[in-house]
Amino acid sequence: MKNLGIVGDYPSWTYISDIIDEMQSVSKRYAIKHPELASQLTPLEPILIEKFSELDIDFSFCFRCLDRNSGWVSKARLWKNDDQNSFNAKNNIAESSRTLGFDIVVYEEDFLQIKKDKDAQKKIIGFELLRFLKLTLPKYIKKIPMTKEEMQNILDTIENWLIKHNWL
């Protein structure tokens, strides 16, 4: 694993932007401006990259907060990273040969009740992320390829990180 991509699609009144920022590596600019805060953060991205560097797969998470009637549900997709015109290719950013993308969907109706409660929103996102990963990742075990032990280790690593950072 060389990359963990994290993006979102959500209403501005949610805290999802702040929540998913916890997963990403701290930028050099942020670390220079806020060294005391940066030193306290332990994002998920470098943990996964270091621990699973031998796996030829990158993960990409897209967190969406949508209307329940939109028809969207959480889903996964595997694609090859062979586009020479991609941002990573043009900027010489290392990436694995494939990316497994997870589209994690939570619903606005569930967030309206907790509109001003960042911790409650974080728990909804964390629960859906872990639930969907446990359901989906085993389906890709042969396509990645990885052993059942490696898959369980990935799930355990993510679950432990989610618990440590109060997402569960």
N, C-alpha and C positions, 0 to 999 in steps of 0.2 A: 504494500500500500504506500502510495506516494502523496496522495491528496485526499482531503475530506472537503467537499464543497458543501456550503450551507447557504441557502437563499430562502426567501419567504414571499408570501402573497397574503396580505392581511390588512384589515382596516387600521387606520392610524390611531384609533382610540385604544387599541390593545397594547400590551407590553411585549408583544412577540419579538420585536426588534431587539430589545434589551435582553430578552431571554435567550434567543439563539446566538447572540454575541458571546455568551458565556462558553459556547462550544468551540469557537474559533481561536486560533493563535492570536496573541496580542501583537498588533502592528508595532513596528519600531517607533513610529511617531508617538503612539499612545504611551509606550513604555518610557520614552524620554520625557514626555509631558507629565506623566503620573507614575513615577517609579514605585512609589509606595503601594499604589493600587495594583499595578501590573505584577508585582512580586507576590501578591496574595492569590492571583488567579491561577488555576490549573485547568486550562481548556482541554477538551476531549481530543481535538485534532492532533496535537503532537504525541499524545499517549498512544492513539491508534497507529499513527505512522511509525513510531518507534517499535512498538510491540509486534506489529504485523508487517514489517518491512519486506518479508519474504513472499507475501501474497501478491500475485499479479492482478490486483483489483483495487480500484478506488471506489469510495462511497460518495454519494451525493444526496444530501437531504434537502427537500423543499417543504417548508412548513406553510400550510395554507389554513386560513380561517375564513370559511365561506358560509353562505346561507345554506341551511339544510336542504332546501328545495333546488339547489344548484345541480344536483345529480352527481357531484364529485364525491369520491370515496378514496381512501388511502390505496395506493397501488405502487408497484415496483416495476422497473424496466432495466434491462441489461443492454449496453451498447458498446461498440468498439470505439476506441480513441484513435482513429486513423485519419482524421480530417487535418490535412496539412495547413488549412486556412483557419484553424481554431485559434483562440486567444493563447492557449498554452503552447501550441506548436510555434506560433509566431514570436512568442516571448521566451522560448527555450525553457519552459517550465516542465520539469520532469513529471510524467504521469504513467500510470500502469497501462497495459494494453486494452483494458476494459474498465467501464464504470458501471456500478450497480446503483441506480437511482431510486430513492424512496420518496414518494410523494405522500406526506403525512397530512391528513386532513382532520381538522377540528371544526366545530360549528359555532357560528356567531351566537346562536341562541343560547349555547352553554356559557358563553363569555359575557353576555349581557348582564347576567346575575352577579358576576364578579368583575365588573368593568374596572373597578379601582383596586383590585386585589391581585398584585403581580404574582405573589406566591401561589395563589389558587390557579391562576392561568398557567403557571409553570408546571404545576402538578397535572393538569389536564393534558398538556403537551407531552410531558414525560411519560405518562401512562399510555397514551396513544402510540408514541414512538416505540416503547418497549414491547407493547402488545403486538404491534405490526411487525417489528423485527423478528420476534419469536415465531410468528406465524409464517413469515415470508422467507427469511434467510435459509431455512432448511430446503426450500424448493430449488435453490441455486447452488447447492453444495457440489454437484458434479460439474456445473458450468464454470465455476470459479477457477480451478478446482481447489478444494480444501478438505481436510479430514473433519470428521464429526467433532474431534477434540478441539481443532482450531476454531470451528464454528461456535462451539460452546464457550470457548475462551473469549471470542469476540463478544458474544452475548453477555457473558459474565462481566467483562471489562466495561461495557457500556452500562449495564445495570448498576454496577458498583459506582461508576461515575455519576449516574443519575441520582442515586441514593445520597452520595457524598455532597452533592450540590443541591439537594432538596427539590429534585424534580419528581421524586417518588416519596 
